[in-house]
């Protein structure tokens, strides 16, 4: 092929990629980690942080819309069933365990995938999902939005969780505290219960920070309802900006809305600047 033909083909490829760029939520992230820009959105299945992950045979990649059911199936086993607390609603005031998540809860968390800011840890040998982190943008009016959503839900487990998040949002007030405009908030961190303790959660949090930098976020936050996720954030150097103790989170009748056994005693909000 002559030099002129080569340059023409290269120009056409670059032009095509430029047209596709608005559709690729993670194009900058791929470039940051040395992946070929021409990898199309539907075929992105390679490791990010390749060198770091190969030692443990775990790769971490951005979750695609096609992964929705796969992610949901994983969360139903390794997240919703393992929550460290029991939500008490008016209909369940004796705190009987309610193990099934509300559909609205699932829908809310899974909707984060569309932002291109969610991550999945995958075993490279078996291709099994071993970890999931869901995150999405939030604005200065997040507390108001959570309040409205909770009011629409009525007396459900999901509304109790939303109200807990609303209170955490108002009390932490990260936009004012840090003077930022763009915040990325993590709503779910889940690791396969059979391989916990291998720093997969830490890797997911670290990759989230890199992803946040790529998309020009200034801050990452998370509400840790588990002692172990809280401990992890502290180890990673994140700042604890708020605490809500479960025995103090009560309804108008003084009944505890969330019951948890030690060491899970509170919801802690953490933040890290990018």
C-alpha positions in Angstrom: 0.0 0.0 0.0 1.4 3.4 -0.9 2.0 6.1 1.6 -0.9 8.2 0.3 -3.4 5.3 0.7 -2.1 4.6 4.2 -2.6 8.2 5.3 -6.1 8.2 3.7 -7.2 5.0 5.5 -5.8 6.4 8.8 -7.7 9.6 8.3 -10.9 7.7 7.7 -10.4 5.5 10.8 -9.7 8.5 13.0 -12.8 10.3 11.6 -15.0 7.3 12.3 -13.7 7.1 15.9 -14.4 10.8 16.4 -18.0 10.3 15.4 -18.3 7.4 17.8 -16.7 9.2 20.7 -20.0 10.7 22.2 -21.3 7.1 22.5 -18.2 5.8 24.4 -18.6 6.6 28.1 -15.1 5.3 28.9 -13.0 6.4 25.8 -10.7 8.6 27.9 -10.3 5.8 30.5 -9.2 3.4 27.8 -6.6 5.9 26.5 -5.3 6.6 30.0 -4.5 2.9 30.4 -2.9 2.5 27.1 -5.7 0.7 25.2 -6.2 1.3 21.5 -8.7 4.1 20.9 -10.3 2.1 18.1 -11.7 -0.5 20.6 -15.4 -0.1 20.1 -17.8 0.3 23.0 -19.4 -3.1 22.6 -16.1 -4.9 22.6 -14.5 -3.4 25.6 -13.6 -6.4 27.8 -9.9 -5.9 28.6 -8.3 -5.2 31.9 -7.7 -1.7 33.1 -4.6 -1.6 35.4 -3.4 -4.7 33.6 0.0 -4.9 35.3 -1.6 -4.6 38.8 -4.3 -7.2 38.2 -2.4 -10.0 36.4 -0.7 -11.2 39.6 -4.0 -12.2 41.1 -5.7 -13.2 37.8 -8.3 -10.6 38.4 -9.1 -7.9 35.8 -11.2 -4.8 36.4 -13.2 -3.3 33.7 -16.0 -0.7 33.2 -19.5 -2.3 33.3 -21.4 -2.2 30.0 -25.2 -1.9 29.6 -25.2 -5.5 28.3 -23.9 -6.6 31.8 -27.0 -5.4 33.6 -28.5 -8.9 34.3 -25.1 -10.4 35.1 -24.5 -7.6 37.7 -28.0 -7.9 39.2 -27.6 -11.7 39.6 -24.3 -11.1 41.4 -25.7 -8.5 43.7 -28.6 -10.7 44.7 -26.2 -13.3 46.0 -23.3 -11.2 47.3 -24.8 -7.9 48.2 -28.4 -7.8 49.1 -28.3 -11.1 51.1 -25.2 -9.9 53.0 -26.3 -6.4 54.1 -25.1 -5.9 57.7 -28.4 -4.5 58.9 -32.2 -5.3 58.9 -34.6 -2.6 57.9 -37.7 -2.2 60.0 -40.8 -0.7 58.4 -44.1 0.0 60.1 -45.4 -3.3 58.8 -42.3 -5.0 60.1 -41.8 -3.2 63.4 -40.7 -6.3 65.2 -37.6 -6.3 62.9 -38.3 -9.6 61.2 -35.6 -10.0 58.5 -36.7 -9.0 55.1 -34.2 -10.6 52.8 -35.7 -9.7 49.4 -34.7 -6.3 48.1 -37.3 -3.9 46.8 -37.4 -3.7 43.0 -37.0 0.0 43.2 -33.8 -0.5 45.2 -32.4 -2.8 42.5 -33.6 -0.5 39.7 -31.9 2.6 41.3 -28.6 0.9 41.7 -28.5 -0.8 38.3 -29.4 2.6 36.7 -25.9 3.8 37.6 -24.5 1.6 34.8 -25.7 4.0 32.1 -23.2 6.7 33.4 -20.2 4.6 32.5 -18.8 5.0 36.0 -19.4 1.4 37.3 -16.7 -1.3 37.6 -16.6 -5.1 37.6 -13.9 -7.4 38.8 -13.6 -10.6 36.7 -11.6 -13.8 37.2 -9.6 -14.1 34.0 -9.6 -17.9 34.1 -13.2 -18.6 34.8 -14.6 -15.3 33.5 -16.8 -15.2 36.7 -17.7 -11.9 38.3 -16.0 -11.6 41.7 -16.7 -7.9 42.5 -19.0 -5.1 41.5 -18.8 -1.3 42.3 -21.7 0.9 41.2 -21.3 4.7 41.2 -22.9 7.7 39.5 -22.9 11.5 39.6 -24.7 13.5 42.3 -25.4 17.2 42.6 -25.8 19.8 45.3 -29.5 19.0 45.5 -29.0 15.3 46.1 -30.7 15.4 49.5 -33.8 16.9 48.1 -34.0 14.4 45.3 -33.6 11.5 47.8 -36.4 13.0 50.0 -38.8 13.2 47.0 -38.0 9.6 46.0 -38.5 8.4 49.6 -41.9 10.1 49.8 -43.0 8.5 46.6 -42.0 5.0 47.9 -44.2 5.2 51.0 -43.6 2.6 53.8 -41.0 0.4 52.2 -37.6 -0.9 53.0 -36.2 1.2 50.2 -37.7 4.4 51.6 -36.0 3.8 54.9 -32.7 3.4 53.1 -33.3 6.5 51.0 -34.1 8.6 54.2 -30.9 7.3 55.8 -29.0 8.5 52.7 -30.8 11.8 52.7 -29.8 12.4 56.3 -26.2 11.4 55.5 -26.2 13.8 52.5 -27.5 16.8 54.5 -25.1 16.2 57.4 -22.0 15.6 55.3 -22.7 18.5 52.9 -19.6 17.7 50.8 -20.3 20.4 48.2 -19.9 23.1 50.8 -17.3 21.3 52.8 -14.9 20.8 49.9 -16.0 23.6 47.6 -16.5 21.3 44.6 -18.8 21.2 41.6 -18.6 17.6 40.4 -19.0 14.6 42.8 -19.0 10.9 42.0 -20.9 8.8 44.6 -20.6 5.1 45.1 -23.8 3.3 46.1 -22.7 -0.3 46.0 -19.5 -2.2 46.7 -19.8 -6.0 46.6 -17.2 -8.8 46.5 -17.8 -12.5 46.1 -18.1 -13.8 49.7 -15.9 -16.8 48.9 -12.8 -14.7 48.0 -13.1 -11.7 50.3 -10.0 -10.5 52.0 -7.9 -10.4 48.8 -8.1 -6.6 48.3 -10.5 -6.8 45.5 -12.6 -4.0 47.1 -9.5 -1.8 47.5 -8.7 -2.3 43.8 -12.2 -1.4 42.8 -12.1 1.8 44.9 -8.7 2.7 43.5 -9.9 2.2 39.9 -13.0 4.3 40.7 -10.7 7.2 41.6 -8.8 6.9 38.3 -12.1 6.7 36.5 -13.3 9.8 38.3 -10.2 11.7 37.4 -10.7 10.8 33.7 -14.2 12.3 33.8 -13.0 15.4 35.6 -14.8 14.7 38.9 -13.4 16.5 41.9 -14.5 14.2 44.7 -15.6 10.6 45.3 -18.0 9.8 48.2 -19.5 6.7 49.7 -22.0 5.9 52.5 -20.5 2.8 54.3 -23.2 0.9 56.1 -20.8 -1.9 56.9 -18.0 -1.9 59.4 -15.7 -3.6 56.8 -16.3 -1.2 54.0 -15.8 1.7 56.4 -12.5 0.1 57.6 -11.4 -0.2 54.0 -12.0 3.5 53.2 -10.1 4.4 56.3 -7.2 2.2 55.2 -7.2 3.8 51.8 -6.9 7.3 53.4 -10.4 8.6 52.7 -11.8 11.2 55.0 -14.7 10.3 57.3 -17.1 13.3 57.1 -20.2 12.0 58.9 -21.5 9.3 61.1 -25.1 8.1 61.8 -25.4 5.6 64.5 -28.2 3.0 63.9 -29.6 3.2 67.4 -30.1 6.9 66.9 -31.9 6.5 63.5 -35.5 6.2 64.7 -38.9 7.0 63.4 -41.5 9.5 64.9 -42.5 6.8 67.4 -38.9 6.3 68.6 -38.6 2.9 66.9 -35.2 2.0 65.4 -35.5 2.0 61.6 -32.3 0.0 61.1 -31.1 -2.8 63.3 -27.6 -4.2 63.0 -25.3 -6.3 65.1 -21.7 -5.3 66.1 -19.3 -4.5 64.6 -21.9 -2.8 62.3 -23.0 0.1 64.4 -23.3 3.1 62.1 -23.3 4.5 58.6 -20.2 6.5 57.9 -19.8 8.8 54.9 -16.3 9.0 53.4 -14.9 11.3 50.8 -11.6 11.6 48.8 -10.4 14.4 46.6 -9.3 13.6 43.1 
